[in-house]
């Protein structure tokens, strides 16, 4: 699911919550806490997901800060896909502004090439309809995806290339000529950890380190150089 317009995630363009994969052993509940801010302003959200017979149900609170508790929450449901006839779909709803988003992801095979196709439609504040088509170009060239925004009639292109433990992902928006580049290195100091560096055309920079259930990132803009620290911790337990 996308959180590009949710008030619960404003102020941190790099944060992204993904629901946990479904489990076949009992019921899994995953709680995630995100804290972000500068030295004189901090806030955070709490994200909780559970698996109900293969369907992920989750809720993310609005912003929690020293100035008050949240007055909204993001509710969502994610149904993983089994095959092309049973695609993955997701739905989310913002109790604060009534905005909702519905997305479907499936696979197609056209003229011998496998395609990943996703459609996202939003209502209310998130009014937007996009379609994304991606394909694997092979081990040497990586993969590419093209997203079309029907509201703005613009396209963006994302290329992903990996070799060994290194991944490079540039994205270019053909509408406003904006771009971003992410370089990721896995197994930096120990098996399972990763370090990612991101830069975009707005001169935002970010370094993110993931290890076990902890994610630590520092972001800033080269124009004002005010650092922002982001901490995310998740914990899962079975019932």
N, C-alpha and C positions, 0 to 999 in steps of 0.2 A: 504493500500500500504506500501511497505517497502522502507526505505531510507538508507539501510545499507552501500551503496557505493557512495551516492551522495556527491559531493564536498560541497554542501550547508550545509551539516550537519556534516562535519568532525570536530573533536575536541570535540564533545559532544556525547559520546557513549550512553547516556541515553535519549536523546531527541527523541520525536516521535510526528509527526503531524498526526492527524486523521481528515478526512473531516467531516463536520457537517452532522447530519442525515437529509435526505430530508424532506421538509415540504410541506404540502398541502395548505398552506395559503400564496398565493402570491409567491414572490421570496425572498429567504434569502441570504444575503451576510455576510460571516464571515471573519473577518480580525484577524490575529494572529501575534504577534510580539515576537520573541525570542531573548533575549540578553544573551550572555554567555562569560566567560573569567576569567582570573586571575586579580590580582590587577593592573598589568601593560600591559595587553593585552585584549581588548574586541572586540567582533564582534557580529553580529546578522543577522537574516533573517526576511523577512516579508512573511506571508502565507495568501492568499486570496482564499476563496471558495464561490461558488454560486450554487444554485439549479435551474436546468432548466428542469421542467416537470419530476421530479424524478431522474434526472441524475446530479450528482455532478461534476462540472468543477472547477478546481483549478490551481493555480500557486504559486510556492515558489521561491523567489529570491535566487540568490547566496549570498555569504557572503558579508555583508555590514560592513565596518570598517573605522577607521579614515585614513587608507592608500588608500582608493579608493572605488568606487562603484562596484557592481558585474558585471561580464561579461557573466553570464549564468543564466538560470532559469529552474525550474522543472515544466513541464506541466503535468496534469493528468486528467483522466476522470474515474468516478466510477459509475457503474450502479448496484443498489441494486437488489438482487434476489427476486423473488416473490414465487417461489416454486422449486421443484427439476428439473422441466423441463425448468425453467428460472433462472439459477444460477446467483449469483453475479459475476461481472467481473470488472477489473480495468486495466488501462493502464497509463503509465507515460513515459515522454521523457525528457532527459537532453539536453538542447540546447547547452551546452558547449562542451560535448564530444560525443554527438550523441547516448549515451546509452539509452536503453529503457527497460521497464519491463512490462510484461503482466501476470495477475493473474486471476484465476477462482476459486470460492468457491461454493460448493454445498453440499447437504445432500444425504446420501444413507442409505438404510436399508438392512442389510445383516444378515440373520438368526435371525431375531427378535431384532437386535441391531442397533440403530441409529448411524451413523457415519458422522462426518463433514470432508469433503475432500477438500483440496486446492492444486492447482498447480500453481507454479510461474516460469516464464521463462524470463531470461534477455538476452540482446544482448549488444555488444560493451564492454565497461568497466564493465558492470554489468553481463557479461556472466556467467550464472548460471541457473540450472534447479532443482527445489526442489518440493517434494510432501509431504504434511502434512495430516495425518489422526488422528482424535481425536474422543473420545467417552466419554460419561458420565458414571461414575462407580457407581453412586448413591449418595445420600445425605451424607452418612457416609465416603465415600472414595474419593469424588470429581471427577475430570476428568483428563484424560491423553491424550497426543498427541505425536505422533512420526513423526519426519521429516526426510526424506531421501534426501540427496544431490547427484544427479546423476553425477555431475562433479567430486566430490572428493570421491564418493562412501562411504560416512559416514552418520551416523544417530545421531540424538539428541532426547532426551526424556524430555518432560515437564509435570510435575504433578501440578495440581491446586486444593487446598483444602480450603474450607471456612466454617466457623462456626460463626454464628451471624455476627458481624461486622469485623471479622478478616479473612484475606486471606493469605495463604502461597503458594509460587510458586517456587519450585526448578527446575532448568534445567541442564541436564547433556549431554555433547557432547561425544559420543562414539568414535569419530575420534581422538581427541587430549586430551581426558580426562579432558577438561575444564568444569567448572560448574559456576552457579550463583544461588543465593537464594534471593528472595524478600519476605518481610513480610509487609503486608498492614493493616492498621487499619482505618476503616471509622468512621465518627462522633466523632472525637477526642475531639474537644472543642465546636463544634456546629454542627447542622444537615447539612449534605451535604459536609463537609470538609473531608480530608483524609490525612494520613501520611504514607509514604512508606520508608522502609529501604532496601537497596540492597548491596550485597557483592558478588564478583566473585573471581575466581581462580587467576586472575591477581592482586589480592589484591586492586581492586578498591572498594571504598565505596561511597554510596550516600544516602542522606536523602532528601526526596521530600515532600513538603506540598502543597496541592491543596485546594483552597477556592474560590468559585464562579468562576470568569473568570481569576483568577491569579494562576500561578504555580511557586513556588519558590523551588529551590533545590541547595544543596551544595554537590559537589563531590570532591574526592581526591584519591590519591593512597598512601597506607600505607608505600611505600618505599621512597617517596619524600615528602609527606605531604604538597603539594602545593594545597591549596583549589581553587576550581573553582565554581563561583556563576552563576547560571542559572535562568533567569527570563523569564516567558512566560505570555503574556496577550492576551486574545482574546475578541473580541466584535462582536456581531451579530446584524444586523438590517434588517428589511423587506422593500421591495419595493412594 
